[in-house]
Amino acid sequence: MFSSSSLRRWHDEPFPLLGGRREGPGFHLILTAENPDLRGMDLSDQRVFQAYLDQKFGARYTWGVSGYLEYREAFLKHLPQMQNEKRYYHLGLDVLAPVLSPLFTPFEAIVADTGYDEGKGNYGAWALLQHTVAGQRLYTFYGHLDPDSLPEKNANLRRGDMFGHLGDFPCNGDWFHHVHVQVLTEKGLAEGFLNRGYCREDELEGIAERCPSPLFVFR
Protein backbone atom coordinates (compact mmCIF):
# COMPACT_ATOMS: atom_id res chain seq x y z
CA MET A 1 0.00 0.00 0.00
CA PHE A 2 1.23 3.48 -0.82
CA SER A 3 2.29 5.52 2.19
CA SER A 4 2.58 9.28 2.31
CA SER A 5 5.98 8.72 3.91
CA SER A 6 7.12 7.58 0.45
CA LEU A 7 6.88 11.20 -0.67
CA ARG A 8 9.09 12.34 2.19
CA ARG A 9 11.75 9.86 1.08
CA TRP A 10 11.58 11.06 -2.53
CA HIS A 11 14.24 13.73 -2.87
CA ASP A 12 14.19 14.36 -6.62
CA GLU A 13 13.92 18.09 -7.28
CA PRO A 14 10.95 18.74 -9.57
CA PHE A 15 11.49 20.65 -12.79
CA PRO A 16 9.45 23.89 -12.53
CA LEU A 17 5.97 23.18 -13.87
CA LEU A 18 5.84 26.65 -15.45
CA GLY A 19 9.48 26.68 -16.53
CA GLY A 20 11.07 30.11 -16.23
CA ARG A 21 7.72 31.80 -15.63
CA ARG A 22 7.83 30.89 -11.94
CA GLU A 23 10.17 33.68 -11.01
CA GLY A 24 9.44 36.52 -8.63
CA PRO A 25 6.51 36.63 -6.20
CA GLY A 26 3.39 34.58 -6.78
CA PHE A 27 -0.22 35.59 -6.22
CA HIS A 28 -2.06 33.58 -3.54
CA LEU A 29 -5.65 33.12 -4.70
CA ILE A 30 -8.14 32.33 -1.92
CA LEU A 31 -11.37 30.71 -3.10
CA THR A 32 -13.14 30.37 0.24
CA ALA A 33 -15.90 32.48 1.79
CA GLU A 34 -13.13 34.35 3.66
CA ASN A 35 -12.25 36.16 0.42
CA PRO A 36 -14.48 39.26 0.49
CA ASP A 37 -13.92 39.85 -3.23
CA LEU A 38 -16.10 36.82 -4.04
CA ARG A 39 -19.18 38.32 -2.41
CA GLY A 40 -21.59 39.61 -4.98
CA MET A 41 -19.45 38.46 -7.92
CA ASP A 42 -21.17 36.46 -10.66
CA LEU A 43 -19.00 33.35 -10.40
CA SER A 44 -21.08 31.53 -13.02
CA ASP A 45 -19.31 33.74 -15.58
CA GLN A 46 -15.64 32.84 -15.36
CA ARG A 47 -14.74 35.57 -17.83
CA VAL A 48 -15.81 38.05 -15.16
CA PHE A 49 -13.64 36.20 -12.67
CA GLN A 50 -10.70 36.18 -15.11
CA ALA A 51 -11.00 39.95 -15.49
CA TYR A 52 -10.82 40.20 -11.69
CA LEU A 53 -7.65 38.08 -11.71
CA ASP A 54 -6.08 40.13 -14.51
CA GLN A 55 -6.62 43.24 -12.42
CA LYS A 56 -5.15 41.57 -9.34
CA PHE A 57 -2.09 40.36 -11.24
CA GLY A 58 -1.40 43.68 -12.96
CA ALA A 59 2.30 43.99 -13.73
CA ARG A 60 3.40 42.52 -10.41
CA TYR A 61 2.67 38.79 -10.81
CA THR A 62 3.38 36.29 -13.58
CA TRP A 63 1.95 33.27 -11.75
CA GLY A 64 -0.29 32.34 -8.85
CA VAL A 65 -1.49 29.38 -6.82
CA SER A 66 -4.56 28.33 -4.87
CA GLY A 67 -4.64 25.65 -2.21
CA TYR A 68 -5.00 21.95 -1.54
CA LEU A 69 -8.04 20.87 0.55
CA GLU A 70 -9.43 24.40 0.42
CA TYR A 71 -13.17 24.47 1.21
CA ARG A 72 -14.81 26.16 -1.79
CA GLU A 73 -18.57 26.09 -1.33
CA ALA A 74 -18.76 29.84 -1.94
CA PHE A 75 -16.92 29.49 -5.24
CA LEU A 76 -18.64 26.32 -6.49
CA LYS A 77 -22.26 26.57 -5.38
CA HIS A 78 -23.39 27.74 -8.84
CA LEU A 79 -22.41 24.33 -10.30
CA PRO A 80 -25.16 21.69 -9.94
CA GLN A 81 -22.71 18.77 -9.97
CA MET A 82 -20.90 20.20 -6.93
CA GLN A 83 -23.99 21.39 -5.07
CA ASN A 84 -25.86 18.09 -5.47
CA GLU A 85 -22.95 15.98 -4.20
CA LYS A 86 -21.61 18.53 -1.66
CA ARG A 87 -18.10 18.13 -3.08
CA TYR A 88 -16.38 21.31 -1.98
CA TYR A 89 -12.90 20.24 -0.75
CA HIS A 90 -10.26 20.87 -3.41
CA LEU A 91 -8.02 17.85 -4.05
CA GLY A 92 -5.30 19.64 -5.99
CA LEU A 93 -3.49 22.90 -6.48
CA ASP A 94 -4.67 25.48 -8.98
CA VAL A 95 -1.63 27.00 -10.67
CA LEU A 96 -2.42 30.28 -12.43
CA ALA A 97 -0.63 31.59 -15.50
CA PRO A 98 -1.59 33.27 -18.80
CA VAL A 99 -3.57 31.26 -21.31
CA LEU A 100 -1.45 28.89 -23.47
CA SER A 101 1.47 29.02 -21.02
CA PRO A 102 3.57 25.85 -21.55
CA LEU A 103 3.75 23.17 -18.86
CA PHE A 104 6.83 21.06 -18.17
CA THR A 105 7.11 17.53 -16.78
CA PRO A 106 8.26 17.74 -13.15
CA PHE A 107 9.69 14.21 -13.06
CA GLU A 108 10.44 11.46 -15.55
CA ALA A 109 7.09 10.07 -16.64
CA ILE A 110 4.98 7.98 -18.98
CA VAL A 111 1.78 9.51 -20.38
CA ALA A 112 -0.74 7.16 -18.80
CA ASP A 113 -3.80 8.75 -20.42
CA THR A 114 -5.29 11.92 -21.87
CA GLY A 115 -8.84 12.97 -22.55
CA TYR A 116 -11.47 15.65 -22.85
CA ASP A 117 -14.08 16.13 -20.12
CA GLU A 118 -16.80 18.12 -21.84
CA GLY A 119 -19.17 20.49 -20.04
CA LYS A 120 -19.11 23.68 -18.01
CA GLY A 121 -17.33 23.25 -14.70
CA ASN A 122 -15.49 20.10 -15.81
CA TYR A 123 -11.85 19.55 -16.75
CA GLY A 124 -11.89 20.17 -20.48
CA ALA A 125 -8.65 18.70 -21.84
CA TRP A 126 -6.51 16.78 -19.35
CA ALA A 127 -3.39 14.62 -19.07
CA LEU A 128 -2.37 11.92 -16.57
CA LEU A 129 1.34 11.21 -16.07
CA GLN A 130 2.70 8.09 -14.38
CA HIS A 131 5.83 8.23 -12.20
CA THR A 132 7.73 5.78 -10.02
CA VAL A 133 8.18 6.82 -6.38
CA ALA A 134 10.07 4.57 -3.94
CA GLY A 135 9.39 1.64 -6.26
CA GLN A 136 5.67 2.37 -6.49
CA ARG A 137 3.51 4.00 -9.12
CA LEU A 138 2.25 7.52 -8.51
CA TYR A 139 0.30 9.72 -10.89
CA THR A 140 0.12 13.45 -11.49
CA PHE A 141 -3.00 14.83 -13.15
CA TYR A 142 -3.35 18.12 -15.04
CA GLY A 143 -6.76 19.55 -15.95
CA HIS A 144 -8.02 22.57 -17.93
CA LEU A 145 -5.46 22.21 -20.72
CA ASP A 146 -5.50 23.24 -24.38
CA PRO A 147 -6.83 20.20 -26.31
CA ASP A 148 -4.48 20.81 -29.24
CA SER A 149 -1.41 20.51 -27.00
CA LEU A 150 -2.02 17.14 -25.32
CA PRO A 151 0.87 14.63 -25.40
CA GLU A 152 0.58 11.22 -27.03
CA LYS A 153 -0.59 8.39 -24.81
CA ASN A 154 2.25 6.07 -23.70
CA ALA A 155 4.89 8.64 -24.65
CA ASN A 156 8.00 8.67 -22.47
CA LEU A 157 8.74 12.09 -20.99
CA ARG A 158 11.99 13.23 -19.50
CA ARG A 159 12.12 15.63 -16.58
CA GLY A 160 11.62 19.11 -18.11
CA ASP A 161 9.89 17.99 -21.32
CA MET A 162 6.95 20.17 -22.34
CA PHE A 163 3.69 18.21 -22.24
CA GLY A 164 0.89 20.75 -22.71
CA HIS A 165 -0.43 24.30 -22.48
CA LEU A 166 -3.04 26.02 -20.34
CA GLY A 167 -6.42 26.08 -22.05
CA ASP A 168 -8.76 28.96 -22.85
CA PHE A 169 -12.54 29.41 -22.64
CA PRO A 170 -14.56 27.28 -23.22
CA CYS A 171 -12.35 24.26 -24.03
CA ASN A 172 -10.81 24.28 -20.53
CA GLY A 173 -14.17 23.53 -18.93
CA ASP A 174 -15.04 27.23 -19.04
CA TRP A 175 -12.79 28.07 -16.08
CA PHE A 176 -10.41 30.93 -15.33
CA HIS A 177 -6.93 30.38 -16.76
CA HIS A 178 -5.16 27.80 -14.61
CA VAL A 179 -4.07 24.18 -14.46
CA HIS A 180 -5.50 21.87 -11.81
CA VAL A 181 -2.62 19.76 -10.47
CA GLN A 182 -3.63 16.64 -8.54
CA VAL A 183 -1.64 13.66 -7.28
CA LEU A 184 -3.21 10.20 -7.26
CA THR A 185 -2.04 6.90 -5.86
CA GLU A 186 -3.07 3.63 -7.49
CA LYS A 187 -5.74 3.35 -4.79
CA GLY A 188 -7.08 6.79 -5.64
CA LEU A 189 -7.10 5.96 -9.34
CA ALA A 190 -8.97 2.68 -8.71
CA GLU A 191 -11.57 4.48 -6.59
CA GLY A 192 -12.45 6.98 -9.32
CA PHE A 193 -10.62 10.10 -8.17
CA LEU A 194 -9.25 10.64 -11.68
CA ASN A 195 -12.54 12.35 -12.54
CA ARG A 196 -13.01 14.08 -9.19
CA GLY A 197 -11.09 17.21 -8.31
CA TYR A 198 -13.18 17.75 -5.16
CA CYS A 199 -14.41 15.52 -2.36
CA ARG A 200 -17.08 15.54 0.35
CA GLU A 201 -16.32 16.12 4.02
CA ASP A 202 -16.95 12.44 4.85
CA GLU A 203 -14.24 11.46 2.34
CA LEU A 204 -11.48 13.49 3.98
CA GLU A 205 -10.39 10.69 6.30
CA GLY A 206 -7.73 8.73 4.40
CA ILE A 207 -7.73 11.15 1.46
CA ALA A 208 -3.92 11.47 1.68
CA GLU A 209 -3.65 7.78 0.75
CA ARG A 210 -5.69 8.48 -2.39
CA CYS A 211 -4.86 12.06 -3.36
CA PRO A 212 -1.77 13.24 -1.43
CA SER A 213 -0.82 16.89 -1.27
CA PRO A 214 0.64 18.01 -4.64
CA LEU A 215 2.90 20.62 -3.05
CA PHE A 216 5.97 18.46 -3.74
CA VAL A 217 5.25 18.84 -7.47
CA PHE A 218 5.17 22.64 -7.23
CA ARG A 219 7.62 23.37 -4.43
Solvent accessible surface area in square Angstrom, and as a share of the most:
residue,aa,sasa,rsa
1,M,191,0.85
2,F,19,0.08
3,S,46,0.29
4,S,36,0.23
5,S,29,0.19
6,S,0,0.00
7,L,28,0.14
8,R,170,0.62
9,R,142,0.52
10,W,36,0.13
11,H,152,0.68
12,D,76,0.39
13,E,106,0.48
14,P,10,0.06
15,F,60,0.25
16,P,61,0.39
17,L,0,0.00
18,L,5,0.03
19,G,11,0.11
20,G,58,0.56
21,R,85,0.31
22,R,77,0.28
23,E,123,0.55
24,G,56,0.54
25,P,76,0.48
26,G,29,0.28
27,F,28,0.12
28,H,115,0.51
29,L,1,0.00
30,I,67,0.34
31,L,0,0.00
32,T,20,0.11
33,A,60,0.46
34,E,133,0.60
35,N,16,0.08
36,P,83,0.52
37,D,54,0.28
38,L,11,0.05
39,R,168,0.61
40,G,88,0.85
41,M,42,0.19
42,D,81,0.42
43,L,17,0.09
44,S,43,0.28
45,D,53,0.28
46,Q,5,0.02
47,R,119,0.43
48,V,67,0.39
49,F,0,0.00
50,Q,23,0.10
51,A,61,0.47
52,Y,28,0.11
53,L,4,0.02
54,D,83,0.43
55,Q,150,0.67
56,K,87,0.37
57,F,30,0.12
58,G,55,0.53
59,A,114,0.89
60,R,166,0.61
61,Y,35,0.13
62,T,58,0.34
63,W,24,0.08
64,G,0,0.00
65,V,32,0.19
66,S,1,0.00
67,G,20,0.19
68,Y,47,0.18
69,L,63,0.31
70,E,23,0.10
71,Y,93,0.36
72,R,1,0.01
73,E,69,0.31
74,A,26,0.21
75,F,1,0.00
76,L,0,0.00
77,K,116,0.49
78,H,59,0.26
79,L,7,0.04
80,P,84,0.53
81,Q,50,0.22
82,M,11,0.05
83,Q,85,0.38
84,N,117,0.60
85,E,83,0.37
86,K,118,0.50
87,R,21,0.08
88,Y,9,0.04
89,Y,37,0.14
90,H,0,0.00
91,L,0,0.00
92,G,0,0.00
93,L,3,0.02
94,D,3,0.02
95,V,0,0.00
96,L,3,0.02
97,A,6,0.05
98,P,62,0.39
99,V,50,0.29
100,L,100,0.50
101,S,7,0.05
102,P,48,0.30
103,L,0,0.00
104,F,41,0.17
105,T,0,0.00
106,P,0,0.00
107,F,6,0.03
108,E,134,0.60
109,A,5,0.04
110,I,68,0.35
111,V,0,0.00
112,A,24,0.19
113,D,44,0.23
114,T,35,0.20
115,G,21,0.20
116,Y,106,0.40
117,D,44,0.23
118,E,139,0.62
119,G,37,0.35
120,K,104,0.44
121,G,9,0.09
122,N,44,0.23
123,Y,17,0.06
124,G,0,0.00
125,A,0,0.00
126,W,24,0.08
127,A,0,0.00
128,L,6,0.03
129,L,0,0.00
130,Q,33,0.15
131,H,5,0.02
132,T,90,0.52
133,V,0,0.00
134,A,56,0.44
135,G,71,0.68
136,Q,60,0.27
137,R,126,0.46
138,L,1,0.00
139,Y,10,0.04
140,T,1,0.00
141,F,1,0.01
142,Y,0,0.00
143,G,0,0.00
144,H,10,0.04
145,L,0,0.00
146,D,23,0.12
147,P,50,0.31
148,D,135,0.70
149,S,24,0.16
150,L,46,0.23
151,P,22,0.14
152,E,141,0.63
153,K,114,0.48
154,N,106,0.54
155,A,31,0.24
156,N,121,0.62
157,L,18,0.09
158,R,178,0.65
159,R,120,0.44
160,G,19,0.18
161,D,31,0.16
162,M,101,0.45
163,F,5,0.02
164,G,2,0.02
165,H,45,0.20
166,L,0,0.00
167,G,0,0.00
168,D,55,0.29
169,F,36,0.15
170,P,92,0.58
171,C,32,0.19
172,N,0,0.00
173,G,3,0.03
174,D,23,0.12
175,W,14,0.05
176,F,1,0.01
177,H,25,0.11
178,H,5,0.02
179,V,0,0.00
180,H,4,0.02
181,V,0,0.00
182,Q,1,0.01
183,V,0,0.00
184,L,0,0.00
185,T,0,0.00
186,E,88,0.39
187,K,72,0.31
188,G,0,0.00
189,L,50,0.25
190,A,91,0.70
191,E,81,0.36
192,G,32,0.31
193,F,8,0.03
194,L,32,0.16
195,N,102,0.52
196,R,48,0.17
197,G,6,0.06
198,Y,19,0.07
199,C,0,0.00
200,R,85,0.31
201,E,121,0.54
202,D,106,0.55
203,E,31,0.14
204,L,52,0.26
205,E,164,0.73
206,G,32,0.31
207,I,8,0.04
208,A,42,0.33
209,E,50,0.22
210,R,50,0.18
211,C,0,0.00
212,P,3,0.02
213,S,36,0.23
214,P,0,0.00
215,L,105,0.52
216,F,25,0.10
217,V,2,0.01
218,F,11,0.04
219,R,123,0.45
